[in-house]
């Protein structure tokens, strides 16, 4: 039997990444070994410590230096163009103040990839880190360089910013690179819906020389929500293992309180410790990844309730267009409380595609979705909108 490759996928999320730090520390303490890992943004700069086997390092330096203006401050942004000071974060800190173990990093056979967004193409590009040296560090910096508050990072022919813009959850990347068993660490709870970026008018001005990047940022919420559904579909079938917070972490992207950082870190530890027995079973050689079931290919029916800016913005028309394009049946109607109800039937993948098309509207702003499986209506033909 072919040995299955085990992968680790680390979402970003700025200081929500302390949740991931808690998770990976528990995994390292318990001897969990992966063949490869990929990190995006905070998932890259914190996750590299898995390969260097430095338990507690990102927790330690974040709590120690979170109030240091050289680490993160508007003074740094004004002075250098980077909210997170590049020289301090990527030279002084890893080389002098809290040394990054490049030797251990290079000697660990685990592959480690980081993803960054190419502002010229509007696509995510991945780099395999080999030795933790200058080039690898530059890629990690690029992956974590948040738009509007960071300079574009130039590496070779690439001009790069935050990897989360184009590929927030690179689960597909790991599957395409031969990783059969994957642990995905998310920093948002189940049910989280990413909404449109309210700073798009400013982004269109500051990124005006990069039209494909503007396009990628405008549809980021659609891509992210699709990636979450892809992970959740495979999670239901036992094809991927997911660790996520039970509720919103309620921590700012720029957090200056060490106690808050520690709180989020401990939440990550708690979730990892809770999941550890099932994770060990999933990663064991005895666990066989199930084939994609007929359930994914057969017709199902789902009832949805959408909340947010969903009435008076063309939601029902958008739903009808999506259903017509994909050949799905069902109905959609407005509710008296300002929400929209919809029932739609097709395969799991077709329904997911319909949600992507609805979410891609300029005016619709979905903030929360409730969903449940309901019986298929074999007598139904077409998709109807109630315009009473």
Residue frames relative to the residue before (quaternion, step in Angstrom):
aa qw qx qy qz dx dy dz
X 1.0000 0.0000 0.0000 0.0000 0.00 0.00 0.00
X 0.4995 -0.6625 0.4773 0.2896 3.56 -0.99 0.91
X 0.4236 -0.6873 0.5277 0.2639 3.57 -0.97 0.91
X 0.3494 -0.7591 0.5151 0.1906 3.55 -0.74 1.06
X 0.3916 -0.7144 0.5340 0.2261 3.56 -0.97 0.93
X 0.2517 -0.7840 0.5580 0.1028 3.53 -0.92 1.02
X 0.0823 -0.8299 0.5517 -0.0101 3.54 -0.76 1.11
X 0.2377 -0.7395 0.6164 0.1287 3.52 -1.29 0.55
X 0.1030 -0.7936 0.5993 0.0181 3.57 -0.80 1.07
X 0.0800 -0.8218 0.5640 -0.0062 3.58 -0.64 1.15
X 0.3093 -0.7400 0.5771 0.1537 3.54 -0.61 1.22
X 0.4619 -0.6605 0.5104 0.2999 3.57 -1.26 0.37
X 0.1671 0.8122 -0.5535 0.0781 3.55 -1.06 -0.77
X 0.5149 -0.6539 0.4101 0.3730 3.59 1.19 0.58
X 0.8538 -0.1279 0.0774 0.4986 3.61 -0.83 -0.92
X 0.4559 0.6147 -0.4817 0.4269 3.59 1.25 0.12
X 0.5307 0.6555 -0.3850 0.3747 3.56 1.26 -0.40
X 0.5316 0.6096 -0.4218 0.4098 3.61 1.21 -0.26
X 0.5454 0.5765 -0.3936 0.4639 3.59 1.22 -0.43
X 0.6686 0.4902 -0.2937 0.4758 3.59 0.91 -0.93
X 0.6041 0.5560 -0.3561 0.4463 3.59 1.08 -0.71
X 0.6451 0.5124 -0.3184 0.4690 3.58 0.99 -0.79
X 0.6392 0.5298 -0.3182 0.4577 3.55 1.02 -0.84
X 0.7372 0.4367 -0.2665 0.4414 3.59 0.66 -1.07
X 0.5877 0.5579 -0.3842 0.4424 3.62 1.11 -0.50
X 0.6441 0.5059 -0.3186 0.4772 3.58 0.97 -0.83
X 0.6483 0.5208 -0.3215 0.4530 3.59 0.96 -0.86
X 0.6723 0.4836 -0.3034 0.4712 3.59 0.91 -0.88
X 0.6386 0.5372 -0.3235 0.4460 3.60 0.97 -0.82
X 0.7390 0.3874 -0.2074 0.5106 3.56 1.17 -0.64
X 0.5606 -0.6744 0.3608 0.3176 3.55 1.21 0.45
X 0.3425 0.7311 -0.5194 0.2800 3.61 1.13 0.55
X 0.1106 -0.8127 0.5721 0.0021 3.56 -0.67 1.16
X 0.1363 -0.7730 0.6162 0.0651 3.56 -1.03 0.88
X 0.4940 -0.6426 0.4969 0.3099 3.54 -1.21 0.52
X 0.8056 -0.0433 0.0474 0.5890 3.56 1.15 -0.55
X 0.1069 -0.7753 0.6194 0.0618 3.54 -1.28 0.41
X 0.1177 -0.7559 0.6371 0.0944 3.53 -1.27 0.47
X 0.0881 -0.8006 0.5922 0.0249 3.54 -0.98 0.90
X 0.1766 -0.7599 0.6190 0.0902 3.50 -1.16 0.74
X 0.8489 0.0130 -0.0345 0.5272 3.58 -0.89 0.97
X 0.8220 0.0006 0.0207 0.5692 3.63 -0.59 -1.07
X 0.5961 0.5727 -0.3575 0.4347 3.58 1.13 -0.58
X 0.6489 0.5015 -0.3081 0.4823 3.57 1.20 -0.55
X 0.7455 0.4238 -0.2464 0.4516 3.58 0.70 -1.07
X 0.6824 0.4177 -0.2939 0.5229 3.61 1.17 -0.44
X 0.6794 0.5382 -0.2885 0.4068 3.57 0.97 -0.90
X 0.5374 0.6301 -0.4097 0.3826 3.61 1.15 -0.44
X 0.5963 0.5862 -0.3533 0.4195 3.59 1.21 -0.48
X 0.5201 0.5945 -0.4296 0.4376 3.59 1.26 -0.16
X 0.6915 0.4695 -0.2777 0.4736 3.56 0.92 -0.91
X 0.7054 0.4228 -0.2673 0.5022 3.61 1.08 -0.64
X 0.3775 -0.7782 0.4322 0.2550 3.57 1.38 0.04
X 0.4235 0.7035 -0.4585 0.3399 3.56 1.04 0.84
X 0.1937 -0.8119 0.5463 0.0700 3.53 0.15 1.35
X 0.8494 0.2146 -0.1586 0.4554 3.57 -0.96 0.91
X 0.4739 0.7151 -0.4381 0.2687 3.59 1.17 -0.23
X 0.7154 0.4255 -0.3082 0.4606 3.69 0.64 -0.88
X 0.5787 0.5541 -0.3740 0.4671 3.59 1.11 -0.59
X 0.6804 0.5227 -0.2883 0.4251 3.54 0.86 -1.02
X 0.7532 0.4007 -0.2497 0.4580 3.59 0.66 -1.03
X 0.6052 0.5460 -0.3714 0.4446 3.62 1.08 -0.55
X 0.6900 0.4664 -0.2846 0.4747 3.57 0.91 -0.89
X 0.6752 0.5071 -0.2974 0.4455 3.59 1.04 -0.70
X 0.8221 0.2791 -0.1093 0.4841 3.57 0.89 -0.93
X 0.3711 0.7675 -0.4752 0.2176 3.62 1.21 0.06
X 0.7279 0.3924 -0.2389 0.5090 3.60 1.16 -0.51
X 0.4882 0.6447 -0.4417 0.3884 3.57 1.25 0.10
X 0.4261 -0.7329 0.4604 0.2634 3.64 -0.58 1.06
X 0.5850 0.5630 -0.3828 0.4408 3.60 1.18 -0.36
X 0.6530 0.5222 -0.3072 0.4544 3.57 1.17 -0.64
X 0.7770 -0.1769 0.1643 0.5813 3.57 0.70 -1.07
X 0.3423 0.7225 -0.5428 0.2574 3.58 -0.63 1.11
X 0.5648 -0.5741 0.4610 0.3727 3.53 -1.26 0.41
X 0.5435 0.5896 -0.3971 0.4464 3.57 1.21 -0.40
X 0.6480 0.5051 -0.3035 0.4827 3.56 1.02 -0.85
X 0.6326 0.5393 -0.3285 0.4484 3.57 1.01 -0.84
X 0.6875 0.4758 -0.2803 0.4716 3.58 0.89 -0.95
X 0.7141 0.4778 -0.2513 0.4456 3.55 0.94 -0.94
X 0.8322 0.2309 -0.0762 0.4984 3.59 0.88 -0.96
X 0.4939 -0.6422 0.4480 0.3782 3.59 1.18 -0.45
X 0.7086 0.3792 -0.2466 0.5416 3.59 1.30 0.02
X 0.4486 -0.6823 0.5106 0.2694 3.56 -0.79 1.02
X 0.7204 0.2700 -0.1697 0.6159 3.55 1.04 -0.88
X 0.4272 -0.7552 0.4384 0.2346 3.56 -0.37 1.30
X 0.4217 -0.7524 0.4488 0.2338 3.56 -0.48 1.23
X 0.6859 0.4847 -0.3022 0.4508 3.60 0.82 -0.93
X 0.6783 0.4843 -0.2979 0.4654 3.57 0.92 -0.86
X 0.7304 0.4653 -0.2490 0.4337 3.59 0.76 -1.09
X 0.8189 0.2870 -0.1113 0.4844 3.56 0.94 -0.88
X 0.7263 0.3193 -0.2691 0.5460 3.58 1.25 0.25
X 0.7584 0.3995 -0.2299 0.4609 3.57 0.46 -1.22
X 0.6846 0.4952 -0.2936 0.4471 3.58 0.87 -0.91
X 0.7676 0.3688 -0.2373 0.4675 3.67 0.64 -0.97
X 0.7116 0.4525 -0.2679 0.4660 3.60 1.14 -0.46
X 0.8169 0.2493 -0.1040 0.5096 3.59 1.04 -0.70
X 0.7806 0.4062 -0.2120 0.4251 3.59 0.60 -1.13
X 0.7726 -0.0330 0.0466 0.6323 3.59 1.00 -0.84
X 0.2082 -0.8660 0.4339 0.1357 3.57 0.52 1.24
X 0.3565 -0.6934 0.5957 0.1930 3.49 -1.10 0.94
X 0.3734 -0.7583 0.4947 0.2022 3.58 -0.74 1.07
X 0.1861 -0.8227 0.5310 0.0806 3.58 0.09 1.31
X 0.6162 0.5580 -0.3511 0.4309 3.58 1.05 -0.72
X 0.6744 0.4739 -0.2908 0.4858 3.59 0.89 -0.95
X 0.6140 0.5576 -0.3360 0.4463 3.58 1.06 -0.81
X 0.7046 0.4714 -0.2643 0.4598 3.58 0.84 -1.01
X 0.7020 0.4858 -0.2676 0.4467 3.58 1.03 -0.79
X 0.5905 0.5658 -0.3717 0.4393 3.60 1.17 -0.45
X 0.3841 -0.7629 0.4673 0.2281 3.64 -0.58 1.07
X 0.4648 0.6742 -0.4569 0.3474 3.60 1.21 -0.18
X 0.3719 -0.7089 0.5523 0.2326 3.58 -0.86 0.95
X 0.0594 -0.7979 0.5993 0.0267 3.57 -1.05 0.74
X 0.0930 -0.8080 0.5817 -0.0083 3.54 -0.70 1.19
X 0.1106 -0.7498 0.6430 0.1102 3.54 -1.21 0.54
X 0.2429 -0.7676 0.5779 0.1334 3.54 -1.12 0.70
X 0.0104 -0.7793 0.6265 -0.0111 3.56 -1.03 0.83
X 0.4568 -0.6996 0.4880 0.2525 3.57 -1.15 0.65
X 0.3105 -0.7416 0.5710 0.1663 3.56 -0.76 1.09
X 0.3587 -0.7803 0.4700 0.2038 3.58 -0.41 1.21
X 0.6284 0.5448 -0.3437 0.4361 3.61 1.16 -0.44
X 0.7745 0.3264 -0.1763 0.5124 3.59 0.98 -0.81
X 0.3556 -0.7371 0.4978 0.2870 3.60 1.18 -0.46
X 0.6090 0.5338 -0.3543 0.4675 3.57 1.18 0.56
X 0.4925 -0.6430 0.4981 0.3097 3.55 -1.24 0.49
X 0.0999 -0.7676 0.6309 0.0528 3.55 -0.99 0.89
X 0.2674 -0.7887 0.5426 0.1099 3.54 -1.03 0.85
X 0.1547 -0.7715 0.6147 0.0557 3.52 -1.14 0.80
X 0.3021 -0.7342 0.5800 0.1825 3.57 -0.95 0.91
X 0.2776 -0.7772 0.5472 0.1393 3.56 -0.57 1.18
X 0.2130 -0.8238 0.5196 0.0779 3.57 -0.72 1.08
X 0.8584 0.1072 0.0045 0.5016 3.58 0.76 -1.02
X 0.4777 -0.6855 0.4380 0.3318 3.61 1.24 0.00
X 0.4411 0.7220 -0.4289 0.3164 3.57 1.26 0.31
X 0.8355 -0.2571 0.1578 0.4593 3.53 -1.33 -0.34
X 0.6862 0.4758 -0.2966 0.4635 3.60 0.86 -0.92
X 0.6411 0.5150 -0.3252 0.4668 3.60 0.93 -0.86
X 0.6560 0.5155 -0.3060 0.4586 3.57 0.95 -0.90
X 0.6356 0.5301 -0.3258 0.4571 3.57 1.03 -0.78
X 0.6428 0.5061 -0.3188 0.4786 3.58 1.04 -0.75
X 0.6328 0.5156 -0.3367 0.4694 3.60 1.00 -0.74
X 0.6307 0.5211 -0.3291 0.4717 3.57 0.99 -0.82
X 0.6484 0.5199 -0.3210 0.4541 3.59 0.92 -0.90
X 0.6540 0.5413 -0.3105 0.4276 3.56 0.91 -0.94
X 0.7603 0.3662 -0.1793 0.5056 3.57 1.10 -0.74
X 0.4859 0.6751 -0.4311 0.3498 3.61 1.23 0.19
X 0.2505 -0.8114 0.5156 0.1142 3.55 -0.09 1.34
X 0.5040 -0.6556 0.4624 0.3198 3.60 -0.91 0.85
X 0.7779 0.3197 -0.2978 0.4517 3.54 -1.28 0.66
X 0.7953 0.2344 -0.1282 0.5442 3.61 1.07 -0.62
X 0.7079 0.3668 -0.2570 0.5462 3.60 1.22 0.42
X 0.4729 -0.6257 0.5324 0.3185 3.53 -1.24 0.49
X 0.5409 -0.5655 0.5007 0.3700 3.55 -1.24 0.49
X 0.2823 -0.7576 0.5691 0.1497 3.59 -0.93 0.96
X 0.1893 -0.8006 0.5628 0.0802 3.58 -0.70 1.09
X 0.0594 0.7699 -0.6292 0.0886 3.55 -0.78 1.14
X 0.8086 -0.0745 0.0109 0.5835 3.57 -0.36 1.20
X 0.7991 -0.2278 0.1957 0.5209 3.58 -0.78 -1.02
X 0.5919 0.5976 -0.3575 0.4060 3.59 1.28 -0.14
X 0.1238 -0.7157 0.6799 0.1011 3.52 -1.31 0.60
X 0.0528 -0.8877 0.4496 -0.0839 3.52 -0.21 1.37
X 0.0366 -0.7456 0.6644 0.0374 3.49 -1.35 0.60
X 0.8496 -0.2238 0.1563 0.4512 3.53 -1.42 -0.10
X 0.4351 -0.7273 0.4753 0.2361 3.57 -0.72 1.10
X 0.5962 0.6048 -0.3569 0.3891 3.57 1.16 -0.55
X 0.5216 0.6379 -0.4221 0.3779 3.59 1.19 -0.32
X 0.8132 0.2811 -0.1090 0.4979 3.57 0.83 -1.01
X 0.8076 0.0428 -0.0081 0.5881 3.63 1.12 -0.50
X 0.1245 -0.8540 0.5030 0.0463 3.57 0.36 1.27
X 0.7898 0.1509 -0.0521 0.5922 3.58 1.03 -0.82
X 0.1057 -0.8681 0.4826 0.0481 3.63 0.21 1.23
X 0.0953 0.8161 -0.5525 0.1404 3.54 0.86 1.06
X 0.6448 0.5275 -0.3160 0.4540 3.57 0.97 -0.88
X 0.6073 0.5614 -0.3447 0.4440 3.59 1.06 -0.79
X 0.6790 0.4840 -0.3013 0.4625 3.59 0.88 -0.88
X 0.6420 0.5134 -0.3325 0.4622 3.59 0.95 -0.79
X 0.6755 0.4986 -0.2952 0.4560 3.57 0.93 -0.87
X 0.7053 0.4227 -0.2570 0.5079 3.59 1.22 -0.43
X 0.6857 -0.5671 0.2605 0.3747 3.54 1.16 0.68
X 0.4913 0.6365 -0.4551 0.3825 3.60 1.20 0.30
X 0.2623 -0.8228 0.4933 0.1041 3.54 -0.39 1.32
X 0.7695 0.2247 -0.1132 0.5870 3.57 1.01 -0.89
X 0.0096 0.8319 -0.5517 0.0586 3.56 -0.59 1.13
X 0.2140 -0.7048 0.6607 0.1447 3.50 -1.17 0.79
X 0.1180 -0.7789 0.6144 0.0435 3.57 -0.77 1.08
X 0.1404 -0.7781 0.6090 0.0636 3.57 -0.75 1.08
X 0.1161 -0.7999 0.5884 0.0195 3.56 -0.54 1.24
X 0.3051 -0.7621 0.5416 0.1814 3.57 -1.16 0.51
X 0.6442 0.4169 -0.3346 0.5471 3.56 1.31 0.37
X 0.5227 -0.6588 0.4372 0.3187 3.62 -1.04 0.69
X 0.6520 -0.4842 0.3979 0.4268 3.54 -1.31 0.24
X 0.7534 0.3537 -0.2760 0.4808 3.55 -0.93 0.89
X 0.4889 0.6606 -0.4416 0.3600 3.59 1.24 -0.15
X 0.1214 -0.7723 0.6218 0.0469 3.55 -1.01 0.91
X 0.3020 -0.7399 0.5696 0.1920 3.58 -0.72 1.02
X 0.2294 -0.7835 0.5668 0.1106 3.57 -0.90 0.96
X 0.7156 -0.4402 0.3203 0.4378 3.54 -1.33 0.17
X 0.5087 -0.6369 0.4906 0.3080 3.54 -1.16 0.64
X 0.3444 -0.7759 0.4967 0.1808 3.57 -0.54 1.19
X 0.6518 0.5207 -0.3113 0.4551 3.59 1.25 -0.25
X 0.3074 0.7946 -0.4844 0.1987 3.60 1.24 0.24
X 0.6155 0.5328 -0.3854 0.4344 3.68 0.92 -0.62
X 0.6707 0.4748 -0.2934 0.4885 3.58 1.00 -0.82
X 0.6279 0.5420 -0.3283 0.4519 3.58 1.03 -0.81
X 0.6431 0.5321 -0.3261 0.4438 3.59 0.99 -0.80
X 0.6540 0.4877 -0.3109 0.4877 3.57 1.15 -0.57
X 0.7389 0.4382 -0.2447 0.4497 3.57 0.72 -1.08
X 0.7533 0.3441 -0.1904 0.5271 3.61 1.12 -0.62
X 0.2538 0.8319 -0.4731 0.1401 3.59 1.25 0.36
X 0.6533 0.5088 -0.3209 0.4598 3.60 1.17 -0.44
X 0.7248 0.3702 -0.2144 0.5400 3.58 1.31 -0.11
X 0.1191 -0.8555 0.4998 0.0642 3.62 0.48 1.17
X 0.6537 0.5075 -0.3312 0.4531 3.61 1.00 -0.70
X 0.6242 0.5180 -0.3386 0.4769 3.58 1.14 -0.55
X 0.6062 0.5385 -0.3482 0.4704 3.58 1.05 -0.73
X 0.6450 0.5221 -0.3089 0.4648 3.56 0.99 -0.88
X 0.6590 0.5059 -0.3057 0.4652 3.59 0.95 -0.87
X 0.6749 0.4883 -0.2977 0.4663 3.58 0.96 -0.81
X 0.6290 0.5469 -0.3338 0.4403 3.58 1.07 -0.68
X 0.7681 0.3248 -0.1818 0.5211 3.58 1.06 -0.69
X 0.3023 0.7883 -0.4973 0.1996 3.60 1.22 0.23
X 0.6530 0.5266 -0.3314 0.4318 3.60 0.92 -0.85
X 0.6289 0.5330 -0.3359 0.4556 3.59 1.05 -0.73
X 0.6682 0.4972 -0.2918 0.4703 3.57 0.91 -0.98
X 0.6599 0.5176 -0.3129 0.4458 3.58 0.90 -0.94
X 0.6886 0.4797 -0.2943 0.4573 3.59 0.79 -0.97
X 0.6161 0.5265 -0.3404 0.4768 3.59 1.12 -0.64
X 0.6497 0.5170 -0.3198 0.4564 3.59 0.94 -0.86
X 0.6315 0.5245 -0.3328 0.4640 3.58 1.00 -0.78
X 0.6590 0.4975 -0.3170 0.4667 3.59 0.91 -0.86
X 0.6229 0.5386 -0.3395 0.4546 3.60 1.01 -0.76
X 0.6595 0.4940 -0.3008 0.4801 3.59 0.95 -0.89
X 0.6830 0.4972 -0.2955 0.4461 3.59 0.86 -0.94
X 0.6163 0.5402 -0.3482 0.4551 3.59 1.05 -0.70
X 0.6964 0.4486 -0.2728 0.4892 3.58 0.91 -0.91
X 0.5935 0.5630 -0.3622 0.4468 3.58 1.12 -0.60
X 0.6424 0.5304 -0.3220 0.4499 3.58 0.95 -0.86
X 0.7266 0.4296 -0.2345 0.4822 3.57 1.08 -0.73
X 0.5181 -0.6609 0.4082 0.3580 3.59 1.26 0.01
X 0.4637 0.6988 -0.4313 0.3325 3.58 1.21 0.39
X 0.7742 0.1341 -0.0816 0.6131 3.57 1.23 -0.44
X 0.2958 -0.7277 0.5887 0.1906 3.58 -1.19 0.58
X 0.1159 -0.8155 0.5667 0.0178 3.56 -0.84 1.01
X 0.0713 -0.7370 0.6694 0.0611 3.54 -1.11 0.81
X 0.0918 0.7886 -0.5951 0.1244 3.57 -0.76 1.12
X 0.5783 -0.5602 0.4335 0.4048 3.61 -1.15 0.32
X 0.5293 -0.6424 0.4516 0.3214 3.58 -1.12 0.62
X 0.7872 0.0348 -0.0204 0.6154 3.57 1.18 -0.51
X 0.7250 -0.4185 0.2980 0.4587 3.56 -1.28 0.19
X 0.4627 -0.7130 0.4635 0.2505 3.55 -0.92 0.95
X 0.2142 -0.8321 0.4906 0.1451 3.57 1.29 -0.33
X 0.4937 0.6089 -0.4638 0.4128 3.55 0.75 1.07
X 0.4784 -0.6957 0.4591 0.2764 3.56 -0.95 0.88
X 0.6134 -0.5410 0.4209 0.3923 3.53 -1.27 0.42
X 0.7397 0.2134 -0.1465 0.6212 3.56 1.20 -0.59
X 0.0327 0.8261 -0.5577 0.0746 3.59 -0.09 1.26
X 0.1913 -0.8198 0.5366 0.0585 3.55 -0.70 1.14
X 0.6224 0.5437 -0.3417 0.4475 3.59 1.24 -0.12
X 0.3865 -0.7435 0.4925 0.2350 3.64 -0.44 1.14
X 0.6147 0.5541 -0.3541 0.4356 3.60 1.10 -0.63
X 0.6374 0.5120 -0.3247 0.4756 3.57 1.08 -0.69
X 0.6282 0.5243 -0.3281 0.4721 3.57 1.01 -0.79
X 0.6623 0.4981 -0.2992 0.4730 3.57 0.98 -0.87
X 0.6135 0.5538 -0.3504 0.4407 3.60 1.02 -0.77
X 0.6917 0.4675 -0.2793 0.4743 3.57 0.87 -0.96
X 0.6069 0.5477 -0.3429 0.4627 3.59 1.05 -0.76
X 0.6859 0.4840 -0.2874 0.4613 3.60 0.87 -0.91
X 0.5931 0.5463 -0.3647 0.4656 3.59 1.12 -0.58
X 0.6375 0.5193 -0.3201 0.4706 3.58 1.04 -0.76
X 0.6341 0.5203 -0.3232 0.4720 3.57 0.98 -0.83
X 0.6594 0.5282 -0.3104 0.4357 3.56 0.88 -0.96
X 0.6812 0.4806 -0.2943 0.4673 3.59 0.90 -0.90
X 0.6473 0.5143 -0.3224 0.4610 3.58 1.02 -0.77
X 0.6582 0.5072 -0.3125 0.4604 3.59 0.92 -0.86
X 0.6375 0.5281 -0.3116 0.4665 3.56 1.08 -0.77
X 0.7393 0.4290 -0.2219 0.4692 3.58 0.98 -0.90
X 0.4591 0.7543 -0.4137 0.2216 3.58 1.22 -0.47
X 0.6716 0.4916 -0.3396 0.4382 3.68 0.74 -0.84
X 0.6866 0.4661 -0.2875 0.4782 3.59 0.92 -0.91
X 0.6267 0.5376 -0.3408 0.4496 3.60 1.05 -0.71
X 0.6417 0.5188 -0.3257 0.4615 3.59 0.94 -0.84
X 0.6388 0.5167 -0.3234 0.4694 3.57 1.02 -0.78
X 0.6547 0.5232 -0.3052 0.4522 3.58 0.95 -0.93
X 0.7320 0.4365 -0.2331 0.4683 3.59 0.94 -0.90
X 0.5189 0.6605 -0.4137 0.3512 3.58 1.23 -0.28
X 0.6090 -0.5690 0.4135 0.3666 3.56 -1.22 0.49
X 0.6157 0.5726 -0.3398 0.4215 3.58 1.21 -0.49
X 0.6447 0.5166 -0.3307 0.4561 3.58 1.17 -0.50
X 0.1655 -0.7892 0.5886 0.0577 3.56 -0.73 1.12
X 0.4254 -0.6932 0.5190 0.2630 3.56 -0.80 1.03
X 0.3923 -0.7409 0.4870 0.2448 3.61 -0.64 1.04
X 0.5300 -0.5887 0.4970 0.3543 3.53 -1.19 0.56
X 0.6057 -0.5381 0.4174 0.4117 3.55 -1.19 0.49
X 0.3883 -0.7816 0.4479 0.1942 3.53 -0.54 1.21
X 0.6413 -0.5023 0.4214 0.3986 3.49 -1.35 0.27
X 0.5277 0.6452 -0.4034 0.3776 3.57 1.20 -0.52
X 0.6664 0.5069 -0.3046 0.4540 3.57 1.04 -0.79
X 0.7333 0.4276 -0.2284 0.4767 3.56 1.15 -0.58
X 0.6473 0.5256 -0.3356 0.4384 3.57 1.18 -0.34
X 0.6097 -0.5729 0.4083 0.3652 3.54 -1.25 0.47
X 0.0083 -0.7651 0.6438 -0.0099 3.53 -1.03 0.90
X 0.2630 -0.7389 0.5919 0.1855 3.56 -1.30 0.18
X 0.0773 -0.8037 0.5896 0.0195 3.58 -0.90 0.94
X 0.2576 -0.7199 0.6242 0.1603 3.50 -1.21 0.73
X 0.0849 -0.8009 0.5927 0.0077 3.57 -0.81 1.07
X 0.0899 -0.7267 0.6744 0.0954 3.52 -1.32 0.53
X 0.1512 -0.8140 0.5600 0.0304 3.56 -0.59 1.23
X 0.1062 -0.7867 0.6073 0.0315 3.55 -0.97 0.94
X 0.5210 0.6002 -0.4858 0.3638 3.55 -1.17 0.65
X 0.6870 -0.3628 0.3348 0.5332 3.57 -1.01 -0.81
X 0.2305 0.8178 -0.4770 0.2247 3.53 0.27 1.32
X 0.6870 0.3905 -0.2944 0.5374 3.60 1.26 0.00
X 0.7990 0.2563 -0.2138 0.5003 3.55 -1.07 0.81
X 0.6652 0.4871 -0.2956 0.4825 3.59 1.26 0.31
X 0.6251 -0.5799 0.3339 0.4018 3.57 1.22 0.39
X 0.2734 0.7942 -0.5093 0.1875 3.59 1.18 0.42
X 0.6932 0.4832 -0.2984 0.4439 3.60 0.77 -1.00
X 0.6330 0.5152 -0.3320 0.4729 3.59 1.02 -0.76
X 0.6500 0.5179 -0.3129 0.4598 3.58 0.95 -0.89
X 0.6445 0.5206 -0.3125 0.4647 3.58 1.03 -0.84
X 0.6481 0.5130 -0.3162 0.4656 3.58 0.98 -0.83
X 0.6558 0.5099 -0.3116 0.4614 3.58 0.95 -0.86
X 0.6508 0.5127 -0.3148 0.4632 3.58 0.98 -0.84
X 0.6744 0.4959 -0.2953 0.4606 3.57 0.88 -0.95
X 0.6479 0.5166 -0.3156 0.4623 3.58 1.00 -0.86
X 0.6523 0.5263 -0.3101 0.4488 3.59 0.95 -0.88
X 0.7699 0.3613 -0.1796 0.4944 3.58 0.99 -0.84
X 0.4629 -0.7093 0.4273 0.3165 3.58 1.29 -0.04
X 0.4270 0.7069 -0.4540 0.3344 3.58 1.09 0.74
X 0.3024 -0.7441 0.5659 0.1862 3.55 -1.21 0.49
X 0.3554 0.7266 -0.5446 0.2219 3.55 -1.29 0.35
X 0.3478 -0.7151 0.5548 0.2448 3.55 -1.18 -0.57
X 0.1216 -0.7654 0.6261 0.0855 3.54 -1.33 0.31
X 0.0790 0.8026 -0.5881 0.0613 3.59 -1.02 0.73
X 0.5003 -0.6242 0.5126 0.3120 3.54 -1.29 0.47
X 0.2582 -0.7458 0.5925 0.1612 3.55 -1.17 0.64
X 0.6421 -0.5762 0.3567 0.3584 3.57 -1.19 0.59
X 0.6776 0.4973 -0.2986 0.4521 3.62 1.17 -0.48
X 0.6425 -0.5457 0.3193 0.4328 3.59 1.27 0.21
X 0.5843 0.5593 -0.3780 0.4505 3.58 1.27 -0.05
X 0.3205 -0.7064 0.5874 0.2307 3.56 -1.36 -0.01
X 0.2052 -0.7588 0.6069 0.1176 3.56 -1.00 0.89
X 0.0263 0.7914 -0.6099 0.0320 3.54 -1.11 0.71
X 0.0797 -0.7319 0.6713 0.0854 3.52 -1.18 0.70
X 0.0368 0.7997 -0.5928 0.0881 3.54 -0.89 0.98
X 0.0863 -0.8161 0.5702 0.0387 3.57 -0.97 0.77
X 0.2883 0.6823 -0.6189 0.2613 3.46 -1.18 0.92
X 0.6836 -0.4079 0.3306 0.5070 3.59 -1.11 -0.43
X 0.6812 -0.4716 0.3545 0.4335 3.56 -1.28 0.31
X 0.6806 0.4919 -0.2918 0.4579 3.59 0.91 -0.90
X 0.6462 0.5145 -0.3266 0.4594 3.61 1.00 -0.73
X 0.6490 0.5036 -0.3167 0.4743 3.57 0.98 -0.80
X 0.6281 0.5259 -0.3280 0.4704 3.58 1.03 -0.78
X 0.6494 0.5113 -0.3114 0.4689 3.59 0.99 -0.82
X 0.6257 0.5334 -0.3347 0.4604 3.60 1.04 -0.75
X 0.6439 0.5125 -0.3195 0.4697 3.59 0.98 -0.81
X 0.6124 0.5420 -0.3461 0.4598 3.60 1.04 -0.73
X 0.6781 0.4972 -0.2951 0.4537 3.58 0.89 -0.93
X 0.6420 0.5079 -0.3212 0.4762 3.58 1.01 -0.77
X 0.6862 0.5091 -0.2713 0.4432 3.56 0.91 -0.99
X 0.6409 0.5714 -0.3099 0.4083 3.57 1.20 -0.51
X 0.4509 0.6927 -0.4502 0.3379 3.59 1.26 0.03
X 0.5597 -0.6187 0.4380 0.3348 3.59 -1.10 0.69
X 0.7880 0.3947 -0.1680 0.4416 3.56 0.93 -0.90
X 0.6141 0.5531 -0.3522 0.4393 3.59 1.14 -0.53
X 0.0422 -0.7877 0.6146 -0.0097 3.57 -0.92 0.96
X 0.0903 -0.8142 0.5733 0.0171 3.58 -0.02 1.31
X 0.1451 -0.8156 0.5578 0.0512 3.57 -0.73 1.07
X 0.7991 0.0028 0.0122 0.6010 3.57 1.15 -0.53
X 0.1090 -0.7833 0.6098 0.0522 3.57 -1.12 0.73
X 0.1277 -0.7308 0.6632 0.0987 3.54 -1.08 0.82
X 0.0350 0.8201 -0.5696 0.0422 3.59 -0.87 0.85
X 0.0366 0.7777 -0.6275 0.0106 3.53 -1.24 0.50
X 0.4962 -0.6261 0.5136 0.3130 3.54 -1.24 0.51
X 0.0381 -0.7759 0.6296 0.0087 3.57 -0.99 0.89
X 0.6656 -0.5173 0.3404 0.4166 3.62 -1.19 0.36
X 0.5096 -0.6331 0.4956 0.3063 3.56 -1.11 0.75
X 0.2593 -0.7441 0.5977 0.1479 3.56 -1.06 0.82
X 0.2251 -0.8220 0.5121 0.1070 3.56 -0.11 1.30
X 0.6471 0.5349 -0.3187 0.4400 3.59 1.21 -0.42
X 0.5653 0.6486 -0.3713 0.3492 3.56 1.20 -0.38
X 0.0610 -0.7712 0.6329 0.0300 3.54 -1.10 0.81
X 0.8368 0.1764 -0.1428 0.4982 3.56 -0.89 0.95
X 0.3979 -0.6799 0.5673 0.2398 3.51 -1.41 0.02
X 0.1172 -0.8342 0.5387 0.0118 3.56 -0.68 1.10
X 0.2164 -0.7463 0.6138 0.1393 3.55 -1.17 0.66
X 0.3237 -0.7359 0.5679 0.1766 3.54 -0.94 0.98
X 0.0445 -0.8205 0.5697 -0.0142 3.61 -0.45 1.21
X 0.2135 0.7962 -0.5436 0.1581 3.59 1.05 0.62
